[in-house]
Amino acid sequence: MDTRTPPSNTTGNSTEQHSARRRPIWPWFLMLVLVLAGLVAWREPWNHRPAMGGPPSGPPGAGPGPGMSAESVAVATATKTDIPIRLTALGTVSSLATVTVKSQISGYLTKVLFHEGQRVKKGDLLAQVDPRLYEAALAQYQGQLEKDQALLDNARLDLTRYRRLNRLDSISQQTMDTGAATVREYEGTVRADQGQVLTQKVYLDYCRIVSPVDGRVGLRQVDQGNYVTASDTNGIVVVTRIDPISVVFTLPEDSLRSLMKRLHAGAQLGVTAYDRANAEVLAEGTLDTVDNQIDTTTGTVKLRALFNNTDENLFPNQFVNVQLLLDTLRDAIAVPTTAIQTGTPGTFVYLVNADNTVSVRKIETGAAANGQVAILSGLTAGDRVVADGTDHLHDGAKITIPPAAANDNAAPKPNTGAAQP
């Protein structure tokens, strides 16, 4: 019996373990190559697309490259027109006269003769105070005046007799002097009585409370039957003059020089009042006066304009937008405000060339009115500029002009409306 131990399979096991550790890696490499190829294939179409909103390819100043379309724009023609120069401000409507009607005497209010909100004239009767007490006082002082007047007349007769007798040496000089002094005394008494009578007549007039100005009455502050005095704070009613009416507004001190130059030349400057939305014309008026000093805290000066207000479009303490017509530019070169561009060159427009390309033209602008801007330099009448569609333009860009837009710009509309310097 063979007792030897069979040889172990150590070599075979070791080979199998080594083979397990050396599995092939090419499947992973193949998978990586496929992923990279997919990424390249996905990104390739995007590399050939133009950037959204970016400038066209090609050097600056060159026209559009092959295959690129021209920009469609609206064109306007620079024309000669009159452009008003207007100064704008925020104003407050102010009455030329606002009066609180009060009783100047004490007494019971027996009548109220106005309706709230009605228009009244100067001197119209508004209310009545009980006059009986003042009528009685007037009668008393008139009686006293008559009595003292009679004493004065008698003293004058006595003095006349004294003078005649004195010439005959029938009375003493002292008696004549006494008679003369008595006359002067009664003359003083009569004048005092006349003053009292006049005072009572004034009091009787005060019993009739009348409107001191033309205007519109407000809400009643006291009812009939109340006892009124001259010390009442609220009075009876407030009367406000509304026709004509004024608007007070302010302008910067920088505008004062050109304004005063126009006023010294004798110009009558028109003023237009608009509503708070600056959309509707409320009234047309004229500049009345300029304040005599500048407010140092704001650097502005106050002005007052007068308006006829028969339709009551303007109301006291109302806020309005004010436009002052300072001057008018005659035969100014003008283009639409939409054509004006700002950028690195400064203020410029896109000038349309004969070959339907555009070039950047630097300009200097002036006053603007109703969508038109005065061009002080850089353009002449007849020049065509791009008024709409400038977003993607550059110097030398190719453009196309729709026929409708070309026809619209053939006959520019006249310019009216407000302007600002």
C-alpha positions in Angstrom: 0.0 0.0 0.0 1.3 3.2 -1.2 1.3 5.7 1.6 2.6 8.7 -0.4 0.5 11.8 -0.5 -0.8 12.8 -3.9 0.6 16.0 -5.3 -1.5 19.0 -4.5 -3.1 21.2 -7.3 -1.4 24.3 -6.1 -0.2 25.4 -9.5 -3.7 25.1 -11.0 -5.4 27.2 -8.3 -2.8 29.9 -8.6 -3.3 30.2 -12.4 -7.1 30.5 -12.0 -6.6 33.3 -9.4 -4.2 35.1 -11.7 -6.6 34.9 -14.6 -9.4 36.3 -12.5 -7.3 39.3 -11.6 -6.4 40.0 -15.3 -9.9 40.4 -16.8 -9.9 42.4 -20.1 -10.5 46.2 -19.9 -11.3 46.8 -23.6 -15.1 46.8 -23.1 -14.7 49.8 -20.8 -12.5 51.6 -23.2 -15.0 51.0 -26.0 -17.8 52.4 -23.9 -15.8 55.6 -23.1 -15.1 56.1 -26.9 -18.8 55.8 -27.7 -19.8 58.4 -25.0 -17.2 60.9 -26.3 -18.4 60.4 -29.8 -21.9 61.1 -28.7 -21.0 64.3 -27.0 -19.1 65.5 -30.1 -22.1 64.7 -32.3 -24.5 66.5 -30.0 -22.4 69.8 -29.7 -21.5 70.0 -33.4 -24.7 71.6 -34.7 -24.6 74.3 -32.0 -21.1 75.3 -33.0 -22.4 76.4 -36.4 -25.4 78.5 -35.1 -25.0 82.3 -34.9 -25.2 83.8 -31.4 -28.6 85.1 -30.5 -28.7 88.9 -30.5 -25.0 89.1 -31.3 -23.4 91.3 -33.9 -22.9 89.9 -37.4 -19.6 88.3 -38.3 -17.1 90.3 -40.1 -14.8 93.2 -39.3 -16.4 96.4 -37.9 -17.6 98.8 -40.5 -18.1 96.1 -43.1 -21.5 95.2 -44.5 -23.3 92.0 -43.6 -21.5 88.9 -44.4 -22.6 86.4 -47.1 -25.9 84.8 -46.3 -26.8 87.5 -43.7 -30.1 89.5 -44.3 -30.4 93.3 -44.2 -32.2 94.9 -41.3 -35.8 96.2 -42.0 -36.1 99.8 -40.5 -38.3 102.8 -40.6 -36.8 106.0 -42.1 -37.6 109.6 -41.4 -36.6 112.7 -43.3 -35.0 115.7 -41.6 -37.3 118.7 -42.4 -37.5 122.4 -41.5 -40.3 123.2 -39.0 -41.1 125.6 -36.1 -40.4 124.1 -32.7 -41.7 125.9 -29.6 -39.4 126.2 -26.6 -41.5 125.6 -23.4 -40.5 125.6 -19.8 -42.5 123.1 -17.7 -43.3 123.2 -14.0 -45.7 122.1 -11.3 -48.1 124.9 -10.2 -50.8 125.6 -7.7 -54.0 127.3 -8.6 -54.3 130.4 -6.4 -57.3 132.8 -6.1 -56.7 136.5 -6.5 -58.9 137.2 -3.5 -60.1 134.9 -0.7 -62.2 136.7 1.9 -63.7 135.4 5.1 -67.0 137.4 5.5 -67.5 138.3 9.1 -70.0 140.4 11.0 -68.5 143.7 12.1 -71.1 144.2 14.9 -72.8 142.1 17.5 -76.4 140.9 17.1 -78.7 138.1 16.0 -78.5 136.9 12.5 -82.0 137.3 11.2 -81.5 136.4 7.5 -79.1 134.3 5.4 -79.6 135.3 1.7 -77.1 133.2 -0.2 -77.0 129.6 -1.5 -73.8 127.7 -0.9 -71.7 127.6 -4.1 -73.4 130.4 -5.9 -71.6 133.2 -7.6 -72.0 136.7 -6.2 -71.0 140.2 -7.1 -69.3 142.8 -5.0 -72.0 144.4 -2.8 -74.5 141.6 -3.0 -76.4 141.1 0.3 -75.4 137.9 2.0 -76.9 138.1 5.5 -78.8 140.5 7.8 -78.2 141.3 11.5 -81.1 142.6 13.6 -80.8 146.4 13.2 -83.4 147.6 15.7 -80.9 148.4 18.5 -78.8 150.4 16.2 -81.7 152.3 14.7 -82.7 153.3 18.2 -79.2 154.5 19.0 -79.2 156.5 15.8 -82.4 158.2 16.7 -81.1 159.1 20.1 -77.9 160.7 18.7 -79.8 162.5 16.0 -82.0 164.1 18.8 -79.0 165.1 20.7 -77.5 166.7 17.6 -80.7 168.7 17.0 -80.6 170.0 20.6 -77.0 171.0 20.5 -77.5 172.6 17.1 -80.3 174.7 18.5 -78.1 175.9 21.3 -75.3 176.7 18.8 -77.7 178.8 16.7 -78.9 180.7 19.8 -75.3 181.3 20.9 -74.4 182.7 17.5 -77.4 185.1 17.6 -76.3 186.3 21.1 -72.7 186.8 19.8 -74.0 188.9 16.9 -76.0 191.2 19.3 -72.9 191.4 21.6 -70.8 192.6 18.8 -73.3 195.3 17.8 -73.7 196.5 21.3 -69.9 196.5 21.8 -69.5 198.9 18.9 -71.9 201.2 20.8 -70.0 200.7 24.0 -73.1 199.3 25.6 -71.6 196.0 26.9 -68.2 195.0 28.2 -65.6 193.2 26.2 -65.7 190.4 28.7 -69.4 189.7 27.9 -68.6 189.6 24.2 -65.6 187.3 24.7 -67.8 185.0 26.8 -70.4 184.9 24.0 -67.7 184.0 21.5 -66.4 181.1 23.7 -69.9 179.8 24.1 -70.4 179.6 20.3 -67.1 177.7 19.9 -68.2 175.3 22.7 -71.5 174.5 21.0 -69.7 174.1 17.7 -67.5 171.4 19.2 -70.6 169.7 20.8 -72.4 169.6 17.5 -69.4 168.1 15.7 -69.2 165.4 18.4 -72.9 164.7 17.9 -72.5 164.5 14.1 -69.7 161.9 14.7 -72.0 159.8 16.9 -74.8 160.0 14.3 -72.3 159.0 11.6 -71.1 156.0 13.7 -74.6 154.8 14.2 -75.3 155.0 10.5 -72.2 152.9 9.8 -73.4 150.3 12.4 -76.7 150.2 10.5 -74.8 149.6 7.3 -72.9 146.8 9.0 -76.2 145.1 9.8 -76.3 144.4 6.0 -73.5 141.9 5.4 -72.5 142.1 1.8 -69.9 140.4 -0.4 -66.7 142.4 -0.5 -65.5 140.9 -3.9 -66.9 139.1 -7.0 -66.6 135.4 -6.5 -68.0 132.1 -5.4 -69.4 131.5 -1.9 -68.4 128.4 0.0 -70.1 126.5 2.7 -72.1 128.4 5.3 -70.3 128.6 8.6 -73.2 129.9 10.8 -77.0 129.4 10.6 -79.8 132.0 10.8 -80.8 132.8 14.4 -77.3 132.7 15.9 -75.7 135.6 17.8 -72.7 136.8 15.8 -69.9 139.1 16.9 -66.9 140.7 15.3 -64.6 138.3 17.1 -66.0 135.1 15.5 -63.1 133.2 14.0 -64.9 131.3 11.2 -67.1 134.1 10.1 -70.3 133.6 8.1 -68.9 132.3 4.8 -65.8 132.5 2.6 -66.0 134.2 -0.8 -63.3 133.2 -3.3 -62.6 135.0 -6.6 -62.3 132.5 -9.3 -62.5 134.5 -12.5 -59.9 135.5 -13.3 -57.7 133.1 -11.4 -54.0 132.7 -11.1 -51.5 129.8 -11.0 -48.3 130.1 -9.0 -45.3 128.0 -10.1 -41.6 127.9 -9.8 -38.7 127.7 -12.4 -35.0 127.0 -11.8 -32.9 130.1 -11.5 -30.9 128.9 -14.6 -34.0 129.7 -16.7 -34.4 133.2 -15.3 -31.9 134.9 -17.6 -33.6 133.9 -20.8 -37.0 134.5 -19.3 -36.2 138.1 -18.2 -34.6 138.8 -21.6 -37.9 137.9 -23.3 -39.9 140.0 -20.8 -37.6 143.1 -21.2 -38.1 142.8 -25.0 -41.8 143.3 -24.4 -42.9 139.8 -25.1 -46.2 138.6 -23.7 -45.5 134.9 -22.8 -48.3 132.4 -23.0 -48.9 129.9 -20.3 -50.9 126.6 -20.6 -52.3 124.7 -17.6 -52.7 120.9 -17.9 -54.3 118.4 -15.6 -52.2 116.3 -13.2 -51.9 113.6 -15.9 -50.5 116.2 -18.3 -53.0 115.0 -20.9 -55.8 117.6 -21.0 -55.5 121.4 -21.4 -57.4 123.1 -18.6 -56.9 126.8 -19.5 -54.8 129.1 -21.6 -53.4 132.3 -20.0 -50.5 134.7 -19.9 -47.5 135.3 -17.5 -48.4 138.1 -15.1 -45.4 138.6 -12.9 -42.1 137.2 -11.6 -41.2 137.3 -8.0 -38.4 139.7 -6.9 -36.1 137.2 -5.3 -34.8 133.6 -5.6 -35.5 131.0 -2.9 -32.0 130.2 -1.7 -33.1 126.8 -0.3 -34.4 125.5 -3.6 -32.7 127.7 -6.2 -36.0 128.6 -7.8 -38.0 131.7 -8.5 -41.8 132.0 -8.2 -44.0 133.2 -11.1 -47.7 134.0 -11.4 -49.8 133.4 -14.5 -53.4 134.7 -15.0 -56.2 132.7 -16.6 -59.8 133.4 -17.5 -61.8 130.8 -15.6 -65.4 131.3 -16.7 -65.8 127.5 -17.1 -64.3 126.9 -13.7 -61.8 124.3 -15.0 -59.3 125.7 -12.5 -60.1 125.4 -8.8 -58.2 127.1 -5.9 -55.4 125.0 -4.4 -55.6 122.6 -7.4 -52.2 121.1 -8.6 -51.7 121.6 -12.3 -48.8 121.1 -14.8 -47.7 124.4 -16.3 -46.0 125.0 -19.7 -44.6 128.4 -20.3 -44.0 129.3 -24.0 -40.6 131.0 -23.8 -39.7 131.2 -27.5 -40.1 129.5 -30.9 -37.3 128.1 -33.1 -38.2 129.1 -36.6 -37.3 126.8 -39.6 -35.3 124.4 -37.4 -34.0 121.1 -38.8 -36.0 118.4 -36.9 -36.2 114.6 -36.8 -38.3 112.3 -34.7 -37.1 111.7 -31.1 -36.9 108.0 -31.8 -34.1 108.6 -34.2 -31.8 110.1 -31.5 -29.3 107.6 -30.2 -26.7 107.9 -27.4 -23.5 105.9 -27.0 -19.8 106.0 -27.2 -19.7 108.7 -30.0 -22.1 110.8 -27.9 -25.5 111.8 -29.4 -25.9 110.4 -32.9 -28.3 109.2 -35.6 -28.0 106.5 -38.2 -27.8 108.3 -41.5 -29.3 106.5 -44.5 -26.9 106.4 -47.5 -27.8 106.1 -51.1 -26.8 102.4 -51.2 -29.2 101.5 -48.4 -26.5 101.3 -45.8 -26.3 103.4 -42.7 -23.5 105.5 -41.2 -23.1 106.9 -37.7 -23.6 110.7 -37.8 -22.8 112.7 -34.6 -25.3 115.5 -33.9 -26.1 118.3 -31.5 -29.8 118.5 -30.3 -31.9 121.4 -29.2 -35.5 121.8 -28.1 -38.0 119.0 -28.5 -41.7 119.2 -29.2 -44.5 116.7 -30.1 -42.1 113.9 -30.9 -39.7 116.1 -32.9 -36.2 117.2 -31.9 -34.4 120.2 -33.3 -31.0 119.4 -34.7 -28.5 122.3 -34.1 -25.7 120.7 -36.1 -24.9 117.5 -38.0 -27.8 117.2 -40.4 -29.4 119.2 -43.2 -32.9 119.3 -44.5 -33.6 116.2 -46.7 -31.2 113.9 -44.9 -32.8 110.5 -44.1 -32.3 108.9 -40.7 -33.4 105.6 -39.2 -36.4 106.3 -36.9 -37.2 102.7 -35.9 -35.3 99.4 -35.9 -31.9 100.6 -34.6 -31.4 97.8 -32.2 -29.1 95.7 -34.4 -27.6 98.4 -36.6 -24.0 99.4 -36.7 -21.9 101.7 -38.9 -22.1 100.4 -42.5 -25.0 98.0 -41.9 -27.2 97.1 -44.8 -30.9 98.0 -44.4 -34.2 97.6 -46.2 -37.0 100.1 -46.1 -40.6 98.8 -46.3 -42.6 100.6 -49.0 -45.3 101.7 -46.4 -42.6 103.3 -44.2 -41.1 105.1 -47.2 -44.5 106.6 -48.2 -45.1 107.7 -44.6 -41.9 109.6 -44.5 -42.4 111.3 -47.8 -44.8 113.9 -46.3 -43.8 114.7 -42.7 -46.6 116.1 -40.5 -46.5 119.7 -39.1 -45.1 120.0 -35.6 -47.3 121.4 -32.8 -47.4 120.9 -29.1 -45.3 121.3 -26.0 -41.6 121.3 -25.9 -38.8 121.3 -23.4 -35.4 122.9 -23.7 
